[in-house]
Amino acid sequence: MRLKTGDKVVIISGSNKGHEGTIKKVLTKENKVIVEGANIVHKHMKSNGQETGGILDIEAPINASNVMLIDPKTKKPTRVGVTKDEKTNKKIRVSKKSNEKFD
């Protein structure tokens, strides 16, 4: 998975199609991401000693295949490739459309 926490993404399928937001959490073993403000579900919580109960609105995970990174140059959805940096010999993520690096 080539997604990281803090990346700007757009949802490309599902009920939240077209929604843009940042990634709050990446669940690598499940191949899912949690996008800020998207896929809101109601969770019924029972009260315990510290917190009161009630109905909470939380973001549910979305499959990573349903989101695309937003290109930093063109501000449109793009696929991601990986290349090696000549100076540091480390892998860097690159936009397929504009060949701009993401970090």
C-alpha positions in Angstrom: 0.0 0.0 0.0 1.4 3.4 -1.0 -0.7 5.5 1.2 0.5 7.3 4.4 -1.2 9.2 7.2 -1.7 12.8 6.3 -2.0 12.3 2.5 -4.7 14.2 0.6 -7.0 11.7 -1.2 -10.2 11.6 -3.1 -12.8 8.8 -2.8 -13.4 7.3 -6.3 -16.2 4.8 -5.6 -19.0 4.1 -3.1 -21.5 6.3 -1.4 -18.9 9.0 -0.6 -17.6 9.3 -4.2 -16.0 12.6 -4.9 -15.3 13.5 -1.3 -11.8 14.9 -0.6 -10.0 14.6 2.7 -6.8 13.6 4.5 -6.0 10.2 5.8 -6.3 9.9 9.6 -5.2 6.3 9.9 -3.9 3.5 7.7 -4.8 -0.1 8.6 -2.2 -2.0 6.6 -3.2 -5.6 7.6 -6.8 -4.9 6.5 -5.8 -2.8 3.5 -8.1 0.0 4.6 -7.8 3.7 5.4 -9.8 6.1 7.5 -10.5 9.4 5.7 -11.3 12.5 7.7 -15.0 13.4 7.3 -15.9 10.5 5.0 -17.9 7.3 5.6 -19.6 8.6 8.7 -21.4 5.9 10.8 -23.4 6.1 14.0 -22.0 4.2 16.9 -24.1 3.5 20.0 -21.9 3.7 23.1 -22.8 2.6 26.6 -21.7 4.9 29.4 -18.8 3.9 31.6 -17.2 5.6 34.6 -15.4 8.4 32.7 -17.6 9.0 29.6 -21.3 9.4 29.0 -23.1 7.2 26.6 -25.0 8.1 23.5 -24.8 8.0 19.7 -21.5 9.0 18.3 -20.7 9.9 14.7 -17.3 8.3 13.7 -15.4 7.7 10.5 -15.4 4.1 9.4 -12.6 2.5 7.3 -12.7 2.5 3.5 -10.9 0.0 1.3 -7.6 1.5 0.1 -8.5 0.6 -3.5 -11.4 3.1 -3.3 -9.2 6.2 -2.8 -6.7 7.9 -5.0 -4.0 10.4 -4.0 -4.4 14.0 -5.2 -1.5 15.2 -7.4 0.3 18.1 -5.8 0.8 19.9 -9.1 -2.5 19.4 -11.0 -4.8 18.9 -7.9 -6.4 15.9 -9.7 -6.5 12.2 -8.7 -3.5 10.2 -9.8 -1.8 6.8 -9.5 1.4 6.5 -7.5 4.7 5.0 -8.6 7.9 4.4 -6.7 11.4 5.5 -7.8 14.8 5.6 -6.2 16.3 8.9 -5.2 19.8 9.3 -6.7 21.2 11.3 -3.8 20.0 9.3 -0.8 19.3 5.9 -2.4 15.8 5.8 -0.8 12.5 5.0 -2.4 10.2 8.0 -3.0 6.6 8.1 -4.1 6.0 9.8 -7.4 2.8 11.0 -9.2 2.2 9.1 -12.5 0.6 12.1 -14.1 3.1 14.9 -13.4 6.1 13.0 -12.1 6.1 15.2 -8.9 7.2 13.6 -5.6 4.7 13.4 -2.8 6.7 14.2 0.4 
